Amino acid sequence: MGYLLYGGREYEFEDRWLAHLKAAVGTKFRRHESFFMSWKVDPVDGSGRISLWMDPSQPIGFRFSGSKPPKLNKEWLQVLVELAGTHRGLIAVSEKDAAAYAEEQRALHASQAASV
């Protein structure tokens, strides 16, 4: 497990997810874009949700427990960046859920293109 360091707090995430989050946040911050980031709190930690306003002017850090960086899934990363640009913001979705979202978006675009 690794940690997102933001706003003087540490938030625990699995290393592979955290690596994708780091890349997505880096993409948004390089564009000087702010966004909300939200995730569900594990019931053992009290349940509920956390939402943070992520702003490039604020210091951010990523601390990984593993020494070897995981290979990034480009589709998962693209979904995280896309979600960050929506009104709901970047939602912490799993790799499997990101694949389903990407497939839904492809189907939606295909049906829109067919109706034109």
HUUR-V397299 format. One record per pair of residues at least 24 apart in sequence whose C-alpha atoms are under 8 Angstrom apart, sorted by the first residue. I is the first residue (numbers start at 1). GAP is how many residues later the second one is. D is the distance in Angstrom with one decimal. If there is no record, write none. Layout:
[[I & GAP & D] [I & GAP & D]]
This chain:
[[1 & 63 & 6.8] [1 & 64 & 5.7] [1 & 65 & 8.0] [2 & 60 & 7.4] [2 & 61 & 5.4] [2 & 62 & 4.2] [2 & 63 & 5.2] [2 & 64 & 8.0] [3 & 59 & 5.7] [3 & 60 & 5.0] [3 & 61 & 6.4] [4 & 56 & 7.5] [4 & 57 & 5.9] [4 & 58 & 4.8] [4 & 59 & 6.6] [5 & 55 & 5.6] [5 & 56 & 4.7] [5 & 57 & 5.9] [5 & 58 & 7.5] [6 & 52 & 7.8] [6 & 53 & 6.7] [6 & 54 & 5.0] [6 & 55 & 6.6] [7 & 51 & 7.5] [7 & 52 & 7.5] [7 & 53 & 7.7] [15 & 49 & 5.9] [15 & 50 & 6.9] [15 & 51 & 7.1] [15 & 55 & 8.0] [16 & 54 & 6.0] [17 & 77 & 7.7] [18 & 44 & 7.5] [18 & 46 & 7.9] [19 & 50 & 7.4] [19 & 51 & 7.1] [19 & 53 & 7.5] [20 & 52 & 6.5] [20 & 53 & 7.8] [20 & 56 & 7.6] [20 & 57 & 5.8] [21 & 56 & 7.7] [21 & 59 & 7.5] [22 & 40 & 7.1] [23 & 54 & 7.2] [24 & 53 & 6.1] [24 & 54 & 7.7] [24 & 56 & 6.2] [24 & 57 & 5.3] [25 & 56 & 7.7] [27 & 54 & 7.4] [28 & 53 & 7.1] [28 & 56 & 8.0] [29 & 26 & 7.4] [29 & 27 & 5.1] [32 & 24 & 6.2] [35 & 49 & 5.9] [35 & 50 & 7.0] [35 & 54 & 5.8] [35 & 55 & 7.2] [36 & 48 & 6.9] [36 & 52 & 7.0] [36 & 53 & 4.6] [36 & 54 & 6.1] [37 & 47 & 7.2] [37 & 52 & 5.5] [37 & 53 & 4.5] [37 & 54 & 5.8] [37 & 55 & 7.5] [38 & 51 & 7.2] [38 & 52 & 6.3] [38 & 53 & 5.0] [38 & 54 & 6.3] [39 & 52 & 5.9] [39 & 53 & 5.1] [40 & 52 & 7.9] [75 & 24 & 7.0] [75 & 27 & 7.4]]
